[in-house]
Amino acid sequence: MKQFILEKKITTAEDGMTLKEYTVDLGISKRLLTDIKFGGGDLLINGEHVTVKYVLKEGDFLIVKFPEEQVSETLLAEPVPLDIMYEDEHVLVINKQPYVSSIPSREHPAGSIANGIIHHYQKNGVRATVHLVTRLDRDTSGVMLVAKHRFAHSILSSAQKNGLVKRRYVAIVHGRMAETEGKVDAPIGRHPDSIIERIVTPGGQKAITHFRVTRLTDDLTTVALQLETGRTHQIRVHMSYLGHPLCGDTLYGGTRQKMDRQALHSEQLSFIHPLTQEKMTFHAALPHDMLGIM
């Protein structure tokens, strides 16, 4: 991937704005703007270098040159199989398989989705690093979204914070849930005795999960879940908090009698494309292990 360049013709609506104000409207974060100014990027109006203090005029032609992507030297390329649902020069959508980490960790230093993405990029001549927008736990399957450059990542990260990246999950939990639908509004923070485990705690970050029961058996409930926030282990923590831990999730009170991973799947992902503004929606069918116990 060559240096990413954004071109815009200034209209009446932007006339009189400073370039700094306009970059905010474009979705360029403060940190990314700093990197553009000092990290190898550039701001040009009608072919001339300008600063962010420049006052835009109708008819101006803006070129934003973003810094070249710097591929991490510590993230090694590995031929990890990727089930690619969609790809263009700006975004990558993957149907993640279970038992694969999103990024390398101390416990699983190799074989991650990120390692596979770097290999995929190198194989196809794309010079880019990994920008995960939606990250899934190692044992969670389903749709995940990746940005292919920092501008797309900046826009999608902002959209996610504003609830514009919609994610729907399916989980199988222990027990028969009494309520057919509802909302869990319970803050989540780190467990004081663990670097991995999270708990519901008054001092935690705001976390909201909507749930709807779709199927009941004698001892299991299938639940559709929609996230308003994206805290680490949010669904797993909230379901355990309700007294219905995920099947297979031993960290939060589940058992592995029927599954040897947590029964959680990212079934649907919707977002507005950061460059084309097209609404995009992707579905991933339930994996065989979850279908088997349903």
DRENKOL-482081 format. One record per residue (C-alpha): residue number from 1; residue in one letter; x, y, z. Coordinates in pm, 1 decimal, decimal comma, always signed. Example, Ala and Ser with C-alpha at 12.3 -4.5 7.8 and 13.67 -1.06 7.14 Angstrom:
<atom banu="1" tilo="A" xx="+1230,0" yy="-450,0" zz="+780,0"/>
<atom banu="2" tilo="S" xx="+1367,0" yy="-106,0" zz="+714,0"/>
***
This chain:
<atom banu="1" tilo="M" xx="+0,0" yy="+0,0" zz="+0,0"/>
<atom banu="2" tilo="K" xx="+141,5" yy="+336,4" zz="-102,8"/>
<atom banu="3" tilo="Q" xx="+113,1" yy="+645,5" zz="+113,7"/>
<atom banu="4" tilo="F" xx="-261,3" yy="+697,1" zz="+159,4"/>
<atom banu="5" tilo="I" xx="-385,1" yy="+1027,5" zz="+14,9"/>
<atom banu="6" tilo="L" xx="-720,6" yy="+1197,4" zz="+74,9"/>
<atom banu="7" tilo="E" xx="-843,0" yy="+1461,0" zz="-172,0"/>
<atom banu="8" tilo="K" xx="-1129,2" yy="+1702,4" zz="-105,8"/>
<atom banu="9" tilo="K" xx="-1274,9" yy="+2002,8" zz="-288,8"/>
<atom banu="10" tilo="I" xx="-1386,1" yy="+2269,1" zz="-40,8"/>
<atom banu="11" tilo="T" xx="-1752,5" yy="+2363,8" zz="-74,1"/>
<atom banu="12" tilo="T" xx="-1963,9" yy="+2651,0" zz="+56,2"/>
<atom banu="13" tilo="A" xx="-2034,5" yy="+2451,8" zz="+372,5"/>
<atom banu="14" tilo="E" xx="-1664,1" yy="+2450,3" zz="+468,5"/>
<atom banu="15" tilo="D" xx="-1586,4" yy="+2808,0" zz="+360,3"/>
<atom banu="16" tilo="G" xx="-1442,9" yy="+2999,7" zz="+658,2"/>
<atom banu="17" tilo="M" xx="-1350,0" yy="+2693,8" zz="+862,1"/>
<atom banu="18" tilo="T" xx="-993,5" yy="+2643,1" zz="+973,2"/>
<atom banu="19" tilo="L" xx="-820,7" yy="+2338,3" zz="+834,9"/>
<atom banu="20" tilo="K" xx="-793,3" yy="+2201,8" zz="+1189,3"/>
<atom banu="21" tilo="E" xx="-1171,9" yy="+2223,7" zz="+1232,8"/>
<atom banu="22" tilo="Y" xx="-1225,4" yy="+2053,4" zz="+899,0"/>
<atom banu="23" tilo="T" xx="-991,5" yy="+1763,1" zz="+980,7"/>
<atom banu="24" tilo="V" xx="-1210,2" yy="+1690,1" zz="+1283,9"/>
<atom banu="25" tilo="D" xx="-1516,4" yy="+1672,6" zz="+1056,8"/>
<atom banu="26" tilo="L" xx="-1326,3" yy="+1436,5" zz="+825,4"/>
<atom banu="27" tilo="G" xx="-1266,9" yy="+1199,0" zz="+1116,7"/>
<atom banu="28" tilo="I" xx="-895,4" yy="+1259,5" zz="+1158,7"/>
<atom banu="29" tilo="S" xx="-809,9" yy="+1214,1" zz="+1525,5"/>
<atom banu="30" tilo="K" xx="-587,2" yy="+1459,7" zz="+1711,3"/>
<atom banu="31" tilo="R" xx="-314,7" yy="+1196,0" zz="+1739,3"/>
<atom banu="32" tilo="L" xx="-329,2" yy="+1114,3" zz="+1368,9"/>
<atom banu="33" tilo="L" xx="-318,5" yy="+1483,2" zz="+1278,7"/>
<atom banu="34" tilo="T" xx="-0,9" yy="+1518,2" zz="+1486,6"/>
<atom banu="35" tilo="D" xx="+152,4" yy="+1227,0" zz="+1296,3"/>
<atom banu="36" tilo="I" xx="+53,2" yy="+1384,4" zz="+965,2"/>
<atom banu="37" tilo="K" xx="+231,1" yy="+1705,7" zz="+1062,1"/>
<atom banu="38" tilo="F" xx="+543,5" yy="+1552,2" zz="+1212,3"/>
<atom banu="39" tilo="G" xx="+559,3" yy="+1188,8" zz="+1098,5"/>
<atom banu="40" tilo="G" xx="+600,8" yy="+1206,9" zz="+723,5"/>
<atom banu="41" tilo="G" xx="+258,6" yy="+1326,0" zz="+611,9"/>
<atom banu="42" tilo="D" xx="+157,1" yy="+1659,2" zz="+461,0"/>
<atom banu="43" tilo="L" xx="-127,4" yy="+1908,0" zz="+422,9"/>
<atom banu="44" tilo="L" xx="-159,1" yy="+2080,9" zz="+86,0"/>
<atom banu="45" tilo="I" xx="-404,3" yy="+2343,8" zz="-38,4"/>
<atom banu="46" tilo="N" xx="-394,4" yy="+2402,6" zz="-412,1"/>
<atom banu="47" tilo="G" xx="-53,7" yy="+2235,0" zz="-418,4"/>
<atom banu="48" tilo="E" xx="+95,3" yy="+2454,3" zz="-143,3"/>
<atom banu="49" tilo="H" xx="+202,8" yy="+2338,4" zz="+204,0"/>
<atom banu="50" tilo="V" xx="-20,2" yy="+2485,6" zz="+475,1"/>
<atom banu="51" tilo="T" xx="-67,5" yy="+2461,7" zz="+850,1"/>
<atom banu="52" tilo="V" xx="-385,4" yy="+2366,9" zz="+1035,8"/>
<atom banu="53" tilo="K" xx="-448,2" yy="+2738,7" zz="+1095,6"/>
<atom banu="54" tilo="Y" xx="-523,7" yy="+2792,3" zz="+727,9"/>
<atom banu="55" tilo="V" xx="-877,3" yy="+2928,8" zz="+669,8"/>
<atom banu="56" tilo="L" xx="-1054,5" yy="+2735,7" zz="+396,7"/>
<atom banu="57" tilo="K" xx="-1216,5" yy="+2903,8" zz="+98,5"/>
<atom banu="58" tilo="E" xx="-1477,4" yy="+2764,1" zz="-135,9"/>
<atom banu="59" tilo="G" xx="-1304,3" yy="+2609,7" zz="-435,7"/>
<atom banu="60" tilo="D" xx="-982,9" yy="+2521,8" zz="-251,1"/>
<atom banu="61" tilo="F" xx="-844,8" yy="+2177,4" zz="-328,4"/>
<atom banu="62" tilo="L" xx="-717,9" yy="+1992,1" zz="-21,4"/>
<atom banu="63" tilo="I" xx="-474,3" yy="+1701,5" zz="-25,9"/>
<atom banu="64" tilo="V" xx="-399,1" yy="+1517,5" zz="+297,2"/>
<atom banu="65" tilo="K" xx="-98,4" yy="+1286,9" zz="+274,4"/>
<atom banu="66" tilo="F" xx="-96,0" yy="+1035,1" zz="+558,0"/>
<atom banu="67" tilo="P" xx="+229,4" yy="+890,7" zz="+694,9"/>
<atom banu="68" tilo="E" xx="+334,5" yy="+560,1" zz="+542,2"/>
<atom banu="69" tilo="E" xx="+223,0" yy="+255,2" zz="+736,2"/>
<atom banu="70" tilo="Q" xx="+496,7" yy="+122,1" zz="+963,8"/>
<atom banu="71" tilo="V" xx="+482,4" yy="-255,3" zz="+990,7"/>
<atom banu="72" tilo="S" xx="+570,9" yy="-373,9" zz="+1340,2"/>
<atom banu="73" tilo="E" xx="+898,9" yy="-564,0" zz="+1347,9"/>
<atom banu="74" tilo="T" xx="+775,5" yy="-776,8" zz="+1638,3"/>
<atom banu="75" tilo="L" xx="+459,7" yy="-895,6" zz="+1460,0"/>
<atom banu="76" tilo="L" xx="+574,6" yy="-1186,4" zz="+1246,1"/>
<atom banu="77" tilo="A" xx="+398,1" yy="-1298,7" zz="+931,2"/>
<atom banu="78" tilo="E" xx="+249,5" yy="-1648,1" zz="+965,0"/>
<atom banu="79" tilo="P" xx="+25,5" yy="-1839,4" zz="+721,8"/>
<atom banu="80" tilo="V" xx="-269,2" yy="-1845,4" zz="+961,3"/>
<atom banu="81" tilo="P" xx="-583,3" yy="-1937,6" zz="+760,9"/>
<atom banu="82" tilo="L" xx="-817,2" yy="-1639,6" zz="+724,5"/>
<atom banu="83" tilo="D" xx="-1183,2" yy="-1671,2" zz="+624,4"/>
<atom banu="84" tilo="I" xx="-1211,2" yy="-1335,1" zz="+447,3"/>
<atom banu="85" tilo="M" xx="-1570,4" yy="-1220,6" zz="+399,2"/>
<atom banu="86" tilo="Y" xx="-1488,6" yy="-885,9" zz="+236,3"/>
<atom banu="87" tilo="E" xx="-1181,9" yy="-681,7" zz="+147,2"/>
<atom banu="88" tilo="D" xx="-1105,4" yy="-355,8" zz="-30,1"/>
<atom banu="89" tilo="E" xx="-819,4" yy="-107,7" zz="+4,4"/>
<atom banu="90" tilo="H" xx="-967,9" yy="+35,6" zz="+326,0"/>
<atom banu="91" tilo="V" xx="-1126,8" yy="-244,4" zz="+530,2"/>
<atom banu="92" tilo="L" xx="-1104,1" yy="-617,9" zz="+587,1"/>
<atom banu="93" tilo="V" xx="-1386,6" yy="-830,0" zz="+732,0"/>
<atom banu="94" tilo="I" xx="-1299,5" yy="-1174,4" zz="+868,0"/>
<atom banu="95" tilo="N" xx="-1504,6" yy="-1468,9" zz="+992,7"/>
<atom banu="96" tilo="K" xx="-1281,2" yy="-1565,4" zz="+1284,6"/>
<atom banu="97" tilo="Q" xx="-1259,8" yy="-1929,2" zz="+1383,5"/>
<atom banu="98" tilo="P" xx="-1258,3" yy="-2033,4" zz="+1750,3"/>
<atom banu="99" tilo="Y" xx="-932,8" yy="-2123,4" zz="+1929,8"/>
<atom banu="100" tilo="V" xx="-745,0" yy="-1846,0" zz="+1746,6"/>
<atom banu="101" tilo="S" xx="-625,5" yy="-1532,9" zz="+1929,3"/>
<atom banu="102" tilo="S" xx="-689,2" yy="-1192,2" zz="+1774,3"/>
<atom banu="103" tilo="I" xx="-338,3" yy="-1074,6" zz="+1867,1"/>
<atom banu="104" tilo="P" xx="-31,4" yy="-1249,9" zz="+2010,8"/>
<atom banu="105" tilo="S" xx="-19,2" yy="-1280,7" zz="+2389,2"/>
<atom banu="106" tilo="R" xx="+215,3" yy="-1419,4" zz="+2650,4"/>
<atom banu="107" tilo="E" xx="+15,2" yy="-1743,9" zz="+2664,0"/>
<atom banu="108" tilo="H" xx="-25,4" yy="-1764,9" zz="+2283,3"/>
<atom banu="109" tilo="P" xx="+267,1" yy="-1576,2" zz="+2123,4"/>
<atom banu="110" tilo="A" xx="+206,9" yy="-1706,1" zz="+1770,7"/>
<atom banu="111" tilo="G" xx="-67,6" yy="-1814,1" zz="+1533,7"/>
<atom banu="112" tilo="S" xx="-296,5" yy="-1514,5" zz="+1585,8"/>
<atom banu="113" tilo="I" xx="-530,3" yy="-1341,6" zz="+1341,6"/>
<atom banu="114" tilo="A" xx="-288,4" yy="-1046,8" zz="+1342,4"/>
<atom banu="115" tilo="N" xx="-0,5" yy="-1273,4" zz="+1235,2"/>
<atom banu="116" tilo="G" xx="-220,5" yy="-1409,2" zz="+955,7"/>
<atom banu="117" tilo="I" xx="-317,3" yy="-1058,8" zz="+840,6"/>
<atom banu="118" tilo="I" xx="+47,7" yy="-953,9" zz="+812,1"/>
<atom banu="119" tilo="H" xx="+116,6" yy="-1267,1" zz="+605,3"/>
<atom banu="120" tilo="H" xx="-187,0" yy="-1191,0" zz="+386,2"/>
<atom banu="121" tilo="Y" xx="-68,7" yy="-833,5" zz="+332,6"/>
<atom banu="122" tilo="Q" xx="+286,5" yy="-937,5" zz="+245,6"/>
<atom banu="123" tilo="K" xx="+161,4" yy="-1205,6" zz="+6,3"/>
<atom banu="124" tilo="N" xx="-48,3" yy="-944,7" zz="-176,8"/>
<atom banu="125" tilo="G" xx="+205,3" yy="-663,1" zz="-173,2"/>
<atom banu="126" tilo="V" xx="+20,2" yy="-449,8" zz="+82,0"/>
<atom banu="127" tilo="R" xx="+248,0" yy="-247,5" zz="+309,3"/>
<atom banu="128" tilo="A" xx="+29,0" yy="-199,3" zz="+614,1"/>
<atom banu="129" tilo="T" xx="+15,1" yy="-293,2" zz="+977,9"/>
<atom banu="130" tilo="V" xx="-277,7" yy="-443,3" zz="+1166,7"/>
<atom banu="131" tilo="H" xx="-557,1" yy="-213,2" zz="+1288,0"/>
<atom banu="132" tilo="L" xx="-819,8" yy="-425,3" zz="+1465,3"/>
<atom banu="133" tilo="V" xx="-1148,0" yy="-237,4" zz="+1508,1"/>
<atom banu="134" tilo="T" xx="-1345,3" yy="-516,0" zz="+1676,6"/>
<atom banu="135" tilo="R" xx="-1138,1" yy="-768,4" zz="+1867,7"/>
<atom banu="136" tilo="L" xx="-1271,2" yy="-1109,7" zz="+1969,9"/>
<atom banu="137" tilo="D" xx="-1155,7" yy="-1334,1" zz="+2254,6"/>
<atom banu="138" tilo="R" xx="-949,0" yy="-1637,5" zz="+2156,1"/>
<atom banu="139" tilo="D" xx="-1240,1" yy="-1881,3" zz="+2195,5"/>
<atom banu="140" tilo="T" xx="-1506,2" yy="-1652,3" zz="+2044,0"/>
<atom banu="141" tilo="S" xx="-1595,0" yy="-1705,2" zz="+1678,1"/>
<atom banu="142" tilo="G" xx="-1754,7" yy="-1486,5" zz="+1414,0"/>
<atom banu="143" tilo="V" xx="-1733,9" yy="-1156,1" zz="+1230,5"/>
<atom banu="144" tilo="M" xx="-1457,1" yy="-910,5" zz="+1312,0"/>
<atom banu="145" tilo="L" xx="-1362,5" yy="-581,4" zz="+1146,5"/>
<atom banu="146" tilo="V" xx="-1012,3" yy="-464,3" zz="+1052,5"/>
<atom banu="147" tilo="A" xx="-903,8" yy="-126,8" zz="+912,3"/>
<atom banu="148" tilo="K" xx="-625,2" yy="-134,7" zz="+654,0"/>
<atom banu="149" tilo="H" xx="-482,4" yy="+210,1" zz="+723,4"/>
<atom banu="150" tilo="R" xx="-483,5" yy="+463,9" zz="+1005,0"/>
<atom banu="151" tilo="F" xx="-738,8" yy="+699,5" zz="+851,8"/>
<atom banu="152" tilo="A" xx="-996,6" yy="+420,5" zz="+820,8"/>
<atom banu="153" tilo="H" xx="-909,2" yy="+308,2" zz="+1173,7"/>
<atom banu="154" tilo="S" xx="-956,0" yy="+660,7" zz="+1308,8"/>
<atom banu="155" tilo="I" xx="-1303,3" yy="+691,7" zz="+1153,7"/>
<atom banu="156" tilo="L" xx="-1418,2" yy="+342,9" zz="+1254,9"/>
<atom banu="157" tilo="S" xx="-1285,7" yy="+377,2" zz="+1610,6"/>
<atom banu="158" tilo="S" xx="-1478,5" yy="+701,4" zz="+1650,2"/>
<atom banu="159" tilo="A" xx="-1790,4" yy="+536,2" zz="+1504,9"/>
<atom banu="160" tilo="Q" xx="-1752,9" yy="+249,0" zz="+1749,0"/>
<atom banu="161" tilo="K" xx="-1729,7" yy="+486,7" zz="+2045,8"/>
<atom banu="162" tilo="N" xx="-2049,3" yy="+653,8" zz="+1925,3"/>
<atom banu="163" tilo="G" xx="-2236,0" yy="+323,5" zz="+1893,9"/>
<atom banu="164" tilo="L" xx="-2237,0" yy="+324,9" zz="+1513,8"/>
<atom banu="165" tilo="V" xx="-2058,3" yy="-9,0" zz="+1476,1"/>
<atom banu="166" tilo="K" xx="-2337,8" yy="-254,9" zz="+1554,1"/>
<atom banu="167" tilo="R" xx="-2256,3" yy="-605,4" zz="+1676,9"/>
<atom banu="168" tilo="R" xx="-2496,4" yy="-890,3" zz="+1743,0"/>
<atom banu="169" tilo="Y" xx="-2383,7" yy="-1204,3" zz="+1923,3"/>
<atom banu="170" tilo="V" xx="-2530,7" yy="-1543,7" zz="+1997,1"/>
<atom banu="171" tilo="A" xx="-2448,0" yy="-1718,2" zz="+2324,5"/>
<atom banu="172" tilo="I" xx="-2554,8" yy="-2041,0" zz="+2491,0"/>
<atom banu="173" tilo="V" xx="-2575,5" yy="-2005,7" zz="+2867,6"/>
<atom banu="174" tilo="H" xx="-2631,6" yy="-2244,9" zz="+3155,9"/>
<atom banu="175" tilo="G" xx="-2982,3" yy="-2267,7" zz="+3303,7"/>
<atom banu="176" tilo="R" xx="-3324,0" yy="-2150,6" zz="+3190,5"/>
<atom banu="177" tilo="M" xx="-3342,0" yy="-1771,4" zz="+3190,0"/>
<atom banu="178" tilo="A" xx="-3666,0" yy="-1645,1" zz="+3346,2"/>
<atom banu="179" tilo="E" xx="-3675,1" yy="-1315,3" zz="+3154,5"/>
<atom banu="180" tilo="T" xx="-3725,9" yy="-1339,0" zz="+2780,1"/>
<atom banu="181" tilo="E" xx="-3550,3" yy="-1008,1" zz="+2714,6"/>
<atom banu="182" tilo="G" xx="-3388,4" yy="-724,1" zz="+2901,7"/>
<atom banu="183" tilo="K" xx="-3088,2" yy="-500,3" zz="+2952,9"/>
<atom banu="184" tilo="V" xx="-2785,6" yy="-539,7" zz="+3177,4"/>
<atom banu="185" tilo="D" xx="-2647,4" yy="-201,3" zz="+3282,6"/>
<atom banu="186" tilo="A" xx="-2359,0" yy="-289,7" zz="+3514,3"/>
<atom banu="187" tilo="P" xx="-2008,2" yy="-135,1" zz="+3514,7"/>
<atom banu="188" tilo="I" xx="-1714,5" yy="-366,9" zz="+3450,4"/>
<atom banu="189" tilo="G" xx="-1363,1" yy="-345,5" zz="+3592,4"/>
<atom banu="190" tilo="R" xx="-1059,0" yy="-564,3" zz="+3653,7"/>
<atom banu="191" tilo="H" xx="-1068,5" yy="-831,1" zz="+3919,9"/>
<atom banu="192" tilo="P" xx="-828,9" yy="-714,2" zz="+4194,4"/>
<atom banu="193" tilo="D" xx="-651,8" yy="-1052,3" zz="+4197,7"/>
<atom banu="194" tilo="S" xx="-625,3" yy="-1116,3" zz="+3823,4"/>
<atom banu="195" tilo="I" xx="-484,9" yy="-948,8" zz="+3512,7"/>
<atom banu="196" tilo="I" xx="-733,0" yy="-1140,4" zz="+3294,4"/>
<atom banu="197" tilo="E" xx="-1061,3" yy="-1169,3" zz="+3482,6"/>
<atom banu="198" tilo="R" xx="-1319,1" yy="-888,2" zz="+3490,6"/>
<atom banu="199" tilo="I" xx="-1602,5" yy="-829,8" zz="+3738,6"/>
<atom banu="200" tilo="V" xx="-1906,8" yy="-609,7" zz="+3782,3"/>
<atom banu="201" tilo="T" xx="-1792,1" yy="-333,9" zz="+4016,5"/>
<atom banu="202" tilo="P" xx="-1920,2" yy="+18,3" zz="+4101,3"/>
<atom banu="203" tilo="G" xx="-1582,9" yy="+166,6" zz="+4007,6"/>
<atom banu="204" tilo="G" xx="-1572,2" yy="+0,4" zz="+3666,0"/>
<atom banu="205" tilo="Q" xx="-1639,4" yy="+135,4" zz="+3317,6"/>
<atom banu="206" tilo="K" xx="-1995,5" yy="+177,0" zz="+3193,8"/>
<atom banu="207" tilo="A" xx="-2115,4" yy="-142,1" zz="+3025,2"/>
<atom banu="208" tilo="I" xx="-2456,9" yy="-211,7" zz="+2870,9"/>
<atom banu="209" tilo="T" xx="-2572,7" yy="-538,0" zz="+2712,6"/>
<atom banu="210" tilo="H" xx="-2917,2" yy="-606,1" zz="+2564,0"/>
<atom banu="211" tilo="F" xx="-3035,6" yy="-967,0" zz="+2553,4"/>
<atom banu="212" tilo="R" xx="-3324,0" yy="-1163,0" zz="+2404,2"/>
<atom banu="213" tilo="V" xx="-3392,1" yy="-1532,2" zz="+2465,2"/>
<atom banu="214" tilo="T" xx="-3435,2" yy="-1725,9" zz="+2139,3"/>
<atom banu="215" tilo="R" xx="-3445,0" yy="-2086,1" zz="+2263,3"/>
<atom banu="216" tilo="L" xx="-3483,2" yy="-2281,3" zz="+2587,1"/>
<atom banu="217" tilo="T" xx="-3401,4" yy="-2641,8" zz="+2675,9"/>
<atom banu="218" tilo="D" xx="-3409,4" yy="-2814,3" zz="+3013,1"/>
<atom banu="219" tilo="D" xx="-3073,1" yy="-2676,9" zz="+3121,2"/>
<atom banu="220" tilo="L" xx="-2955,4" yy="-2429,8" zz="+2854,5"/>
<atom banu="221" tilo="T" xx="-3072,3" yy="-2099,7" zz="+2706,4"/>
<atom banu="222" tilo="T" xx="-2976,5" yy="-1957,6" zz="+2367,4"/>
<atom banu="223" tilo="V" xx="-2953,9" yy="-1578,6" zz="+2377,4"/>
<atom banu="224" tilo="A" xx="-2916,1" yy="-1305,6" zz="+2114,1"/>
<atom banu="225" tilo="L" xx="-2712,3" yy="-1013,5" zz="+2246,9"/>
<atom banu="226" tilo="Q" xx="-2653,4" yy="-656,5" zz="+2133,8"/>
<atom banu="227" tilo="L" xx="-2373,0" yy="-446,1" zz="+2278,3"/>
<atom banu="228" tilo="E" xx="-2395,7" yy="-74,8" zz="+2350,5"/>
<atom banu="229" tilo="T" xx="-2040,6" yy="-71,9" zz="+2484,8"/>
<atom banu="230" tilo="G" xx="-1739,1" yy="-289,2" zz="+2415,4"/>
<atom banu="231" tilo="R" xx="-1571,2" yy="-378,2" zz="+2743,8"/>
<atom banu="232" tilo="T" xx="-1333,1" yy="-670,8" zz="+2773,3"/>
<atom banu="233" tilo="H" xx="-1528,5" yy="-995,7" zz="+2834,4"/>
<atom banu="234" tilo="Q" xx="-1848,9" yy="-788,5" zz="+2855,9"/>
<atom banu="235" tilo="I" xx="-2099,0" yy="-1057,7" zz="+2753,5"/>
<atom banu="236" tilo="R" xx="-1923,7" yy="-1324,5" zz="+2958,3"/>
<atom banu="237" tilo="V" xx="-1919,5" yy="-1104,1" zz="+3269,3"/>
<atom banu="238" tilo="H" xx="-2277,7" yy="-981,1" zz="+3232,2"/>
<atom banu="239" tilo="M" xx="-2425,0" yy="-1325,9" zz="+3173,6"/>
<atom banu="240" tilo="S" xx="-2236,9" yy="-1461,5" zz="+3476,2"/>
<atom banu="241" tilo="Y" xx="-2362,2" yy="-1160,5" zz="+3675,3"/>
<atom banu="242" tilo="L" xx="-2719,6" yy="-1265,0" zz="+3587,5"/>
<atom banu="243" tilo="G" xx="-2647,5" yy="-1613,7" zz="+3717,1"/>
<atom banu="244" tilo="H" xx="-2626,1" yy="-1769,0" zz="+3370,4"/>
<atom banu="245" tilo="P" xx="-2258,4" yy="-1809,6" zz="+3273,0"/>
<atom banu="246" tilo="L" xx="-2176,5" yy="-1910,7" zz="+2918,7"/>
<atom banu="247" tilo="C" xx="-2159,0" yy="-2279,6" zz="+2848,3"/>
<atom banu="248" tilo="G" xx="-1790,9" yy="-2377,5" zz="+2844,8"/>
<atom banu="249" tilo="D" xx="-1673,1" yy="-2055,0" zz="+3013,3"/>
<atom banu="250" tilo="T" xx="-1488,7" yy="-2188,0" zz="+3319,0"/>
<atom banu="251" tilo="L" xx="-1338,4" yy="-1845,8" zz="+3396,1"/>
<atom banu="252" tilo="Y" xx="-1683,0" yy="-1707,3" zz="+3478,8"/>
<atom banu="253" tilo="G" xx="-1859,1" yy="-2007,7" zz="+3629,0"/>
<atom banu="254" tilo="G" xx="-1948,3" yy="-2223,9" zz="+3330,0"/>
<atom banu="255" tilo="T" xx="-1862,2" yy="-2590,5" zz="+3280,1"/>
<atom banu="256" tilo="R" xx="-1713,5" yy="-2776,8" zz="+2983,5"/>
<atom banu="257" tilo="Q" xx="-1938,8" yy="-3079,5" zz="+2992,4"/>
<atom banu="258" tilo="K" xx="-2093,0" yy="-2987,8" zz="+2655,3"/>
<atom banu="259" tilo="M" xx="-1836,9" yy="-2747,7" zz="+2501,6"/>
<atom banu="260" tilo="D" xx="-1464,7" yy="-2695,9" zz="+2554,8"/>
<atom banu="261" tilo="R" xx="-1482,0" yy="-2322,0" zz="+2482,6"/>
<atom banu="262" tilo="Q" xx="-1723,1" yy="-2045,3" zz="+2573,7"/>
<atom banu="263" tilo="A" xx="-2032,3" yy="-2070,3" zz="+2354,6"/>
<atom banu="264" tilo="L" xx="-2012,4" yy="-1720,5" zz="+2206,5"/>
<atom banu="265" tilo="H" xx="-2034,6" yy="-1619,6" zz="+1841,8"/>
<atom banu="266" tilo="S" xx="-2024,1" yy="-1279,6" zz="+1669,4"/>
<atom banu="267" tilo="E" xx="-2315,6" yy="-1337,6" zz="+1433,9"/>
<atom banu="268" tilo="Q" xx="-2362,8" yy="-996,5" zz="+1271,6"/>
<atom banu="269" tilo="L" xx="-2161,3" yy="-679,2" zz="+1222,0"/>
<atom banu="270" tilo="S" xx="-2286,1" yy="-354,5" zz="+1066,8"/>
<atom banu="271" tilo="F" xx="-2094,5" yy="-33,1" zz="+1001,5"/>
<atom banu="272" tilo="I" xx="-2074,5" yy="+265,6" zz="+767,9"/>
<atom banu="273" tilo="H" xx="-1782,2" yy="+230,6" zz="+529,2"/>
<atom banu="274" tilo="P" xx="-1523,2" yy="+494,9" zz="+629,0"/>
<atom banu="275" tilo="L" xx="-1464,7" yy="+616,2" zz="+272,0"/>
<atom banu="276" tilo="T" xx="-1769,5" yy="+529,2" zz="+60,1"/>
<atom banu="277" tilo="Q" xx="-2026,2" yy="+594,7" zz="+338,9"/>
<atom banu="278" tilo="E" xx="-2208,7" yy="+277,5" zz="+231,5"/>
<atom banu="279" tilo="K" xx="-2383,9" yy="+82,1" zz="+506,4"/>
<atom banu="280" tilo="M" xx="-2232,0" yy="-265,4" zz="+523,0"/>
<atom banu="281" tilo="T" xx="-2368,8" yy="-567,1" zz="+708,1"/>
<atom banu="282" tilo="F" xx="-2207,5" yy="-909,4" zz="+741,9"/>
<atom banu="283" tilo="H" xx="-2342,4" yy="-1235,0" zz="+884,9"/>
<atom banu="284" tilo="A" xx="-2146,3" yy="-1539,5" zz="+999,1"/>
<atom banu="285" tilo="A" xx="-2328,2" yy="-1871,0" zz="+1039,5"/>
<atom banu="286" tilo="L" xx="-2309,3" yy="-2043,2" zz="+1375,7"/>
<atom banu="287" tilo="P" xx="-2015,2" yy="-2284,9" zz="+1404,6"/>
<atom banu="288" tilo="H" xx="-2079,9" yy="-2658,5" zz="+1424,7"/>
<atom banu="289" tilo="D" xx="-1993,8" yy="-2697,0" zz="+1792,8"/>
<atom banu="290" tilo="M" xx="-2261,2" yy="-2445,7" zz="+1897,7"/>
<atom banu="291" tilo="L" xx="-2517,2" yy="-2591,4" zz="+1657,4"/>
<atom banu="292" tilo="G" xx="-2443,4" yy="-2932,8" zz="+1802,1"/>
<atom banu="293" tilo="I" xx="-2557,2" yy="-2842,7" zz="+2154,8"/>
<atom banu="294" tilo="M" xx="-2853,7" yy="-2630,4" zz="+2043,4"/>
***
